[in-house]
Amino acid sequence: MDTTMETYKKRKIVQASEVKADQLGLERSEQLRELYRQ
């Protein structure tokens, strides 16, 4: 059983979800900025 490959896969999944969270956070702050501008 190759444990390094498993760890690598898990790490990639974690990174992907972190990136997604960052993008959502950016979009949310953009929307808030638009609201405050009105």
RODO-2510 file (C-alpha; in nm, 4 decimals, decimal comma):
residues 38
     n   res          X          Y          Z
     1     m     0,0000     0,0000     0,0000
     2     d     0,1399     0,3361    -0,1048
     3     t     0,0741     0,5804     0,1774
     4     t     0,2574     0,8707     0,0135
     5     m     0,0125     0,8657    -0,2762
     6     e    -0,2814     0,8701    -0,0348
     7     t    -0,1347     1,1652     0,1545
     8     y    -0,0733     1,3450    -0,1737
     9     k    -0,4340     1,2937    -0,2860
    10     k    -0,5687     1,4191     0,0455
    11     r    -0,3448     1,7241     0,0310
    12     k    -0,4663     1,8094    -0,3193
    13     i    -0,8296     1,7838    -0,2071
    14     v    -0,7615     2,0099     0,0914
    15     q    -0,5850     2,2647    -0,1299
    16     a    -0,8715     2,2623    -0,3792
    17     s    -1,1315     2,3267    -0,1102
    18     e    -0,9176     2,6044     0,0383
    19     v    -0,8906     2,7739    -0,3003
    20     k    -1,2671     2,7453    -0,3442
    21     a    -1,3226     2,9024    -0,0025
    22     d    -1,0877     3,1883    -0,0953
    23     q    -1,2788     3,2534    -0,4172
    24     l    -1,6116     3,2538    -0,2319
    25     g    -1,4707     3,4952     0,0238
    26     l    -1,3511     3,7287    -0,2509
    27     e    -1,6881     3,7191    -0,4266
    28     r    -1,8679     3,7883    -0,0991
    29     s    -1,6518     4,0918    -0,0196
    30     e    -1,7041     4,2205    -0,3747
    31     q    -2,0820     4,1949    -0,3298
    32     l    -2,0622     4,3752     0,0058
    33     r    -1,8569     4,6510    -0,1549
    34     e    -2,1227     4,6909    -0,4247
    35     l    -2,3945     4,7154    -0,1589
    36     y    -2,2086     4,9813     0,0370
    37     r    -2,1443     5,1795    -0,2803
    38     q    -2,5185     5,2264    -0,3458
***
